[in-house]
Amino acid sequence: MIRIVKPALQTTVQDLGRHGTRHLGVGTCGAMDSLSLRIGNDLVGNPSDAAGLELCLPPATMRFEADSVISLTGADCAARLDDREFRTGQASSVRAGQMLTLAAAVSGFRTYLCVAGGIDVPIVLGSRATDVQAGIGGLEGRLLRRDDVLKNGPAEPARPTAMPVLLPRLSLSICALPGPEFEDFEPAARDALFEAPWTVTPQSNRMGYRLQGAALSNRRSGEMKSHAVFPGTIQVPPAGAPIVLMADAQATGGYPRIGAVIAADLWRLAQIAPGSAIRFVRTDRAGALRALQRQRSYLQRIHRSLHAN
């Protein structure tokens, strides 16, 4: 069991999200950085879709009420287990009564705590992921608070790792595809999307990253009919400032879609803090598929190295 002594600004239970329900208007949710959650789960011997804790904007402190094996992935928060350093990217044993403290992130924006057996909260619509907007999943569908206690499920024996896994490199370059309404925008706007820098604003959240930069002018007048949208979709409201939809995005929208962040790079965007400047790198469908295959191969290599013996 884990007791929340001091939550991060946003601490939620997340797994890989709800799938097959967007046609019902139910968002996917799940870990913003699903790559880090997958790695963390593999480190402690969990299935890749087990639930862990997503901690956004530490500092934070957790107390373990029982012996277990845990891992930290994602942002580097200079963590300490009692009075010693706790490194990211490896599985380590913890004893009942020990305290894990996370400082403010040195790099990255979201940290993931995985525990052997996964976080055991009720499954809602096929997932344990917290959807704060709908008030479902996780612990009572809300952000975690001081003194919340979370149980972990039954676990296979997990071994601490001798050496930490080399976590993927963060980047401010995000690969994206032209969207369905790309050609409706002025040529200068189409060029700006892939050539100009974009600043992630403080208004960004799990629903969407709001970007500041050149105003993207649309040649098409009038309102659009609502259409399906997904995490990664880059929408442009009338004011011209793009919004990248993220894990908690709604299922439909009416703004023109100038582009889409590729699935393999959504984790990178999730680790970028407000105030940072990013650039979109244009790719095509084949490039997006190659990036996804490279990511899958990377996860397979980690899995083989952890389970070689």
Helices and strands as residue ranges (DSSP letters): E 2-6, E 10-14, G 22-24, H 34-43, E 52-56, E 60-64, E 68-76, E 80-81, E 84-85, E 91-94, E 99-102, E 107-115, E 149-150, E 173-178, G 182-184, H 187-195, E 198-200, E 208-212, E 227-228, E 233-235, E 243-245, E 252-253, E 257-261, G 263-265, H 266-270, E 277-282, H 285-306
